[in-house]
Amino acid sequence: MAPDEQRRAFLAQFAITSHLGDRLTAAKRNAELAVGTSDADERQTEWRQASDRLTLWLTERQLDEDTVGEVSGAFLQAMEDGYTLVKHTDGNEEADTYLELRQRADVTRQWLRDQGYSVPDYPKEQGL
C-alpha cells in the first residue's frame, strides 16, 4: 500500500473509531441516567448496540449498514456545523476547522466506499 493510501486508511479508521467510541460513551451515560425510569430498557439496548458496533469494528474492522450510514452522516453533519460556524463568525480559525472537518468527511466517506460500503453522495457536493 502506498504511503498516501496508508495515511488515508489510518485517518479514516481513526475517525471511525473515535466516532464509535464517542457513541458508546454517550449511550453508557444515557443508560446510567435512565436507571429506574420508563426509558431504562431502551437506553440499555442502545448501550449494548453501541458496544457491539465498536467491538465488531475493533475486532474485525467491519461495520453493518446502519453503522456506515450513521458514521458517514455524522461526518457530514460535523462538516455542515463547521460551515455554519465559519459563515457566522468570519474567523480564520473557524475556517481551518471547517476545512479539517470537510477533509475528514471526504477521506472517511471515500475510504468506506473503497472498502465496498454503500455511501451515498452528499447532495450539495457530488463525490463527497
N, C-alpha and C positions, 0 to 999 in steps of 0.2 A: 504494500500500500504506500502510495506517495505521501511525503510529509504533509502536504496540504490536505489530503484526504484523511490522514490520521488526526490532524488538528480539528478538522470539521467533525469527525466522528466523536472525538473527545468532547468538544464543545456541546454537541447535541446530546450526548449521553449524560454529561454533567447537568445540563439544563433539565433533562427529563427526570433524572434522579432527584434534583433539588425540588422540582415541582411535586413529584410524588411524595417526597419526604414532608414537604410543607402541608400537603393534603392530609397525610397521616397525622401530623401534629394537630391540625385543626379538628380532624374527626375525633381524635382522642379527647381533646379539650371539650368538645361539644358533648361527647358521651359522658364524660365526668360531670359536666354541668347539668345533664338531663337525668341523672340518677334520682329515682323517686318521682319522676314526672310521667305524664302520659306519652311523652316522646322518647322515653328511655330505650325501648326496644328498637325503634327506628335508628336512633343515634348509635346504638351498639352495632347494628347491621352495617351502617356507614363506616364505622371504625374498622370492623372486620374486613369490609370490602377494600378500604384504603390500604390496610395491612397486606391483604392478599395481592393487590396490584403491585405494591412496592416489592414484596417478596418475589413475585414472578419476574419482575424486571431485574432485580439484583441477582437472582439465581440463574435465570435462563435468558436474560436480555430479550424478553418477549412482552408484548403489550396486546391486550384484547382490543377489539374495535372501539368499544366505548372509551377506553383509556386513551387511545390515539386521538379520538375526537376531542376529549377533554384537554389533553396536553396541547394539541395544535390550536385549539380555541383559546386556551389560556395565554399562549404566547401572542396571539393576535390581539387579545384584549389588553395585554400589557403594552403592546405597541400602540394601540389606539389611545390608551391612557397617557402614554408618553407624548404622543402627538398633541393631545388636548392640553397637556401641561405646557408644552412649547408654545402653542398657539395663544395661551392666556398669559404667559409670563414674559415672552420675548427674551428669554435669557440664554446665554451661550451654554451654561452648564446643563440646562434642561434640554437643549438641542443635542448635546452629546449623549445624554441619557436616552433620548428618543432614538438616535442613530444606533446606539448599542442595543436597545430593545428590538429595533427593526432587524438588525443583523442576527440577533439570537433567534428571532422568529423565523427568519429566512433560512438560516443554517439548520435549525431543528426540523422545520417542516420539510425541507429538501432531503435531509438525511432520512427522515421517516419514509418518504417516497422511494428513496434509493433502496430501502430495506424491504420494499414491497407493500408497505401500508398505503391504504387509500386516504389521501389527504386532499380535500377539495381546494381549488384555487380560492384565494382571497378575492371577493367580488370587486373590491376597489383597486386591485392591482394584479393583473394576470401574472401567473407564475409564482406568486407568493403563497 
